[in-house]
Every structure is written in structure tokens, then in C-alpha cells.
Amino acid sequence: MAKVRTPRGTWVDAALLALAGGGPDAVRVEALAAGLGVSKGGFYWHFTDRQGLLDEMLDTWEKAGTDDLIARVESQPGDPRAKLEQLFKLIPSLAVDLAIRDWSRRDPDVAERVRRVDNRRMGYLRALFGQFCADENDVEIRCMLAYSLAIGSYFIAADHGAKSRSHVLRLAVDRLLADSCGGASAAASGLGWRGDQ
């Protein structure tokens, strides 16, 4: 009977789970093999070395969380607001995304990859918001708030009084998709916020 090799994608998926759980140092060939219940020899059938696996992990993350996500949204009929609603519903689990962002703080190559992904995602948001927001500043504000909401809400542990977290998130999305944010660009100009410092 022929020996069945562990598929390449299985190694990548296991590595992404390890990354989400313990950062890049947790992505070790021996540990992955043990977790999969196979010998590490099968790893070298697919990858030259650990760096090859790390690169493929980043490729997989970028494709799944950007290209594939955009393609899924665009495959559905609907106006830009409906597509944004769909996008919020399809946002994948952020565990891997957050682990890669943490990793990027120590690795300039990963940081460059995150910048590319963020620029692509923000570009897509601009394209959608730009179809129903005439003001360039309003588009940029909504994109920044939407992207910050998608990533940053994971870190916020605050209670919302009688409202549930899901209810508050729903209200935030509704506000972002409204015809007017009530002069958001004027309000933002008076905040004195310097996010580039």
C-alpha cells in the first residue's frame, strides 16, 4: 500500500494555528509534525526549510483575507452598501491576522507584507464607500473607522451598559453605511489627533 503524504495545505493550516496560538516561535517543524501525528520527513517533501513554510503561511493569509474575501463579496449581487454589509459578515477570525500584526513589529519583511495587505483592503473599502459618499474626506474617514472597527474591536473589553457588544457593533456599521455621518469631516478636523506621530 502506498504511503499517503500529509497534504501541503495541512502543514500550512497547522502552522497558521500555531502562529495564532503562540506567535512565529511556535511554528516549529517538530511540533507541527507531532501535532499532525506524522514524521517531520513529510514536511521536507513539500518545503525546503522552515522559511519556505513561513512564506507560504503569509501568502495563504494574504490570499484568504484579501483576494478571496474580495472575490466572495464581488460575486454577490447588490449595491455598495450591501457589499459592505457582506464584507463585515465575512471577516474571518482575527486570531491569525492579529498574530501576524504582532510578528510584523519585529520583522520588517512581515511589516511590509502587512502594509501591502492593509493598503489593498483600504483600497477596496474606498472603492465601495466612494460609490455613495461624494466627499473624499468622508470616504477616508469611513474607511479608517470601518477598518479600525474590524480589527480594533477585538482588543476592547469595555461593557456597553444595557447594550450587547453585537448591538453596538451593529449600530456602528449602520452609522458607517448611513447617507451622512453628521459632519464627521468637520468634527475630525478639530480633534487635534496626530496618528502619524
LUMKOL-916203 format. One record per residue (C-alpha): x, y, z; residue number from 1. Coordinates in pm, 1 decimal. Layout:
BEGIN
xx,yy,zz,rolo
X,Y,Z,NUM
...
// end
This chain:
BEGIN
xx,yy,zz,rolo
0.0,0.0,0.0,1
139.5,341.6,-98.2,2
226.9,580.1,182.6,3
-8.7,878.2,197.7,4
168.4,1210.0,244.0,5
22.5,1483.7,457.8,6
-100.9,1747.4,211.3,7
92.8,2071.9,182.4,8
-214.1,2274.1,283.2,9
-247.3,2074.1,603.1,10
102.6,2179.7,707.7,11
20.6,2542.3,628.0,12
-309.6,2530.3,819.5,13
-139.8,2372.7,1121.7,14
133.6,2636.6,1106.5,15
-122.9,2919.6,1096.5,16
-296.7,2773.6,1402.4,17
38.2,2750.4,1581.4,18
115.0,3110.7,1485.4,19
-221.7,3227.4,1619.5,20
-163.0,3042.0,1944.8,21
199.3,3125.7,2013.9,22
348.2,3358.8,1753.7,23
617.4,3274.8,1497.6,24
836.4,3095.2,1752.4,25
558.5,2837.1,1792.4,26
586.8,2744.5,1424.3,27
838.1,2460.4,1459.1,28
859.1,2165.0,1223.3,29
892.2,1906.2,1501.6,30
593.4,2044.8,1693.8,31
379.1,2064.6,1380.7,32
465.7,1706.8,1286.4,33
381.0,1586.4,1636.8,34
50.9,1773.3,1630.1,35
-35.4,1619.6,1294.6,36
74.4,1275.5,1409.5,37
327.0,1236.5,1128.8,38
703.0,1234.8,1092.0,39
881.2,1557.5,1008.8,40
1021.7,1391.3,695.9,41
690.6,1460.7,522.6,42
743.2,1830.7,582.2,43
1059.2,1830.6,369.9,44
871.9,1669.9,83.1,45
677.2,1997.8,50.0,46
912.5,2263.1,188.1,47
1286.1,2320.6,160.8,48
1302.1,2469.0,508.8,49
1103.9,2646.8,779.6,50
1135.9,2980.7,598.1,51
956.8,2830.7,299.0,52
667.6,2740.5,528.4,53
663.0,3088.4,685.4,54
649.1,3248.5,339.6,55
364.1,3021.9,232.0,56
177.8,3097.1,554.4,57
193.0,3468.0,474.0,58
85.7,3402.9,113.1,59
-210.4,3197.6,236.1,60
-312.2,3463.2,489.9,61
-289.7,3739.1,229.8,62
-488.0,3548.6,-31.8,63
-761.7,3424.9,202.9,64
-808.7,3754.2,387.2,65
-783.0,3982.2,85.3,66
-813.9,3831.7,-263.8,67
-1056.8,3552.3,-174.3,68
-1260.0,3775.0,56.7,69
-1299.6,4046.8,-207.3,70
-1387.7,3787.1,-471.2,71
-1660.7,3641.7,-246.8,72
-1812.1,3983.8,-184.1,73
-1795.8,4079.8,-550.6,74
-1957.9,3752.6,-656.8,75
-2278.4,3855.2,-478.7,76
-2527.0,4096.2,-635.8,77
-2604.1,4417.9,-457.6,78
-2523.7,4782.9,-422.2,79
-2210.1,4906.8,-240.5,80
-2384.8,4915.1,98.3,81
-2497.2,4553.5,58.0,82
-2140.6,4457.8,-34.3,83
-2004.7,4634.7,273.4,84
-2261.0,4451.8,488.3,85
-2147.4,4123.9,333.9,86
-1784.2,4217.0,391.5,87
-1845.0,4274.0,763.9,88
-2020.5,3937.5,787.7,89
-1740.7,3752.6,608.5,90
-1446.1,3894.5,801.2,91
-1255.7,3583.6,903.6,92
-1136.9,3505.3,1252.8,93
-879.1,3763.7,1350.1,94
-653.2,3534.2,1552.7,95
-409.5,3482.0,1265.1,96
-438.3,3843.6,1148.7,97
-352.5,3971.4,1496.2,98
-63.3,3727.1,1532.7,99
82.3,3842.7,1200.9,100
45.4,4207.3,1306.0,101
230.1,4131.6,1628.7,102
500.5,3947.9,1432.3,103
533.9,4248.3,1198.0,104
651.2,4461.6,1491.5,105
973.8,4258.7,1497.2,106
1019.4,4161.4,1131.9,107
1044.6,4431.2,862.2,108
957.4,4187.1,581.8,109
635.7,4088.0,758.4,110
566.5,4457.2,830.2,111
592.2,4530.4,458.0,112
350.8,4245.4,385.7,113
101.4,4383.3,640.5,114
130.6,4729.8,483.2,115
55.4,4582.1,140.1,116
-247.5,4391.3,273.3,117
-378.3,4695.1,461.3,118
-340.2,4914.3,152.5,119
-525.9,4660.9,-60.5,120
-807.3,4625.4,193.0,121
-836.8,5001.5,240.0,122
-838.4,5045.2,-138.3,123
-1134.6,4810.0,-163.1,124
-1317.6,4995.2,114.3,125
-1253.7,5325.4,-65.6,126
-1397.5,5181.4,-385.7,127
-1717.1,5076.8,-206.2,128
-1767.2,5383.1,15.0,129
-1675.9,5608.6,-277.7,130
-1982.0,5487.4,-466.3,131
-2222.3,5652.8,-221.0,132
-2008.5,5916.7,-46.6,133
-1929.4,6219.7,-257.8,134
-1685.2,6381.9,-16.0,135
-1328.1,6246.9,-31.6,136
-1270.6,6315.1,339.2,137
-1592.3,6134.8,430.3,138
-1480.6,5831.6,228.3,139
-1142.8,5821.6,401.5,140
-1294.5,5865.7,747.7,141
-1545.8,5587.4,692.1,142
-1275.1,5356.1,558.6,143
-1049.9,5423.1,856.2,144
-1332.9,5375.4,1104.5,145
-1457.3,5058.9,933.4,146
-1110.7,4902.8,925.0,147
-1036.2,5009.7,1281.8,148
-1368.7,4862.8,1392.1,149
-1295.3,4531.0,1220.7,150
-951.6,4493.2,1379.6,151
-955.8,4707.3,1692.4,152
-1285.7,4599.3,1845.6,153
-1117.8,4267.9,1929.4,154
-899.7,4449.7,2184.4,155
-1176.2,4643.5,2357.0,156
-1310.0,4479.4,2672.0,157
-1544.4,4761.7,2776.8,158
-1904.5,4699.7,2871.2,159
-2176.9,4889.4,2686.5,160
-2433.1,4935.1,2961.1,161
-2758.3,4763.7,2871.9,162
-2644.2,4711.0,2513.8,163
-2464.7,4396.8,2397.0,164
-2136.4,4415.2,2206.4,165
-2307.8,4280.4,1894.1,166
-2575.9,4550.2,1920.9,167
-2316.5,4827.1,1948.4,168
-2122.4,4685.3,1653.2,169
-2446.4,4676.4,1452.5,170
-2510.4,5042.7,1539.1,171
-2155.8,5130.6,1431.9,172
-2196.6,4956.0,1097.4,173
-2533.1,5126.1,1044.7,174
-2371.1,5463.2,1110.6,175
-2089.9,5390.1,865.0,176
-2339.6,5296.4,593.9,177
-2571.1,5594.1,655.0,178
-2614.2,5869.3,398.9,179
-2448.2,6118.7,631.7,180
-2224.1,6082.1,934.0,181
-2337.6,6420.5,1064.0,182
-2040.6,6633.5,961.6,183
-1774.7,6381.3,1055.1,184
-1506.2,6550.2,848.0,185
-1555.6,6883.1,1027.0,186
-1551.8,6715.6,1367.0,187
-1239.1,6516.8,1286.1,188
-1050.5,6829.6,1185.8,189
-1089.4,6969.3,1536.8,190
-969.5,6664.2,1725.5,191
-601.1,6751.8,1717.5,192
-522.9,6382.2,1657.3,193
-184.6,6307.1,1506.3,194
-192.8,5941.3,1409.7,195
133.7,5978.1,1213.8,196
343.0,6054.9,1521.7,197
// end
